[in-house]
Amino acid sequence: MNVNSKKSNPNNANKKPLRLFSSSKKPRSTKSSRAYETFNENSHAFKQYVGIRSIFNPLWCLYGLRISVAMLSVFGLFMVFSSSSVTMITYGAGPWGSGISQLIYCIIGFIGYLIFSRLPVDFYKSKIIVIYAISVFMQFLTFVPGIRHEVNGNASWIKIGPFTMQPAEITKLAICIWLPMALILAKKAYERVQMRAYIPSVAALGVSLLLVVAGKDLGTALIILLIAVVAFYIGGFPTKWLVVALISASAAVLLLVVTSQNRMRRILATIHGCDAKSIKGVCFQAIHAQYAMASGGLMGVGIGNSREKWNYLPYAHNDFIFAIIGEEMGFFVASCVILLYIVIGWCLLTSALQSHSKFVSISLISIATWIVGQGLINILVVVQVLPVMGVPMPFISAGGSSLVMCLLSIGVADCFIRSNPYIKPSVNSSIKSVSSEDDNKR
């Protein structure tokens, strides 16, 4: 009886032991084990982002940022070609000239994006002095004879051989990196030395602003000032002194405005409207931008069919490219462009609020202020809510300096967002390697 009970059942001969399928079985390698554990943690963490809460998902924010930037950049290539073709022919160049240049800058920018997004966060923290020094040095070059280059009265450009660039764009990105770290260090020293802890940060910012203003680029200086104010506020700068600084900065801007007849005329025309004298003067661009927006209607006149780009609207492919978008593509596409900027701002802001690093949070919000704020100002100028300021539209306007630096800033933001432990690329690659091991076993 005992012997028969020990015989194996032939029906069970092909069955595998249950323990081989046990969930407690761990991968052979330690790296794979860590990847599985992290994957399970991530799956549990992402379960809270269901329904409308999906817009807060950090992984969605990362890909939403990437897709929005890519869409704006590619769309900008088509619009630069469309809006600049007539101007290029007028100057004796081929119609593709500006479009090809924009494509080259776009490729350079995306290569830089890939490089900047792969650098560790600690690299940016440790190089804030170098980053600031590079930005100041480049801005100083705008005062060097032989290198200094003036464009439409704006002397904040440099020209080295065939290459022309605007160092102020470098200053924008630099401030988004070095200023947050400087404010964090100052905040730590505030309890010991009070307001003296912020003197280096304020002085360094003042030098950057003075160099930009000295190049007669008030529009860019205002963008830099906007970024700095937001960074100081989030960084814990004393509110009382921040108000004092804002009043002082406003007084300085007012002084720069009243001492320039051209700036005063632009502001008065925006407030009181254009008269017969200003229609062919300071209001010329604004009036033709409104003509373009009005003629576009809901669906536009069709890409390439703009009338205003036929030398009626100056700088149609630069600062006023949004007017050509409204004319050729209509209100619907123009609204989609605005929506993409909103998505970029939302993704950066959400990622900043979810970060456990104060440096990452301030930097991401600073970049969001730069990209979204500058885009909003450009649009408000086109629709004549603000006076003409010479501020390009991020990712879309023609211009290598602006496009490349905007893409580099998104590379930095991409790096900072991926510092979130739930979406680190090293974890993703480990999970992929584990999945491939499982496929081989199967």
Summary of the structure (lengths in Angstrom):
residues: 442
radius of gyration: 27.4
end to end distance: 40.8
largest distance: 117.1
contacts: 1404
relative contact order: 0.14
helix: 72%
strand: 3%
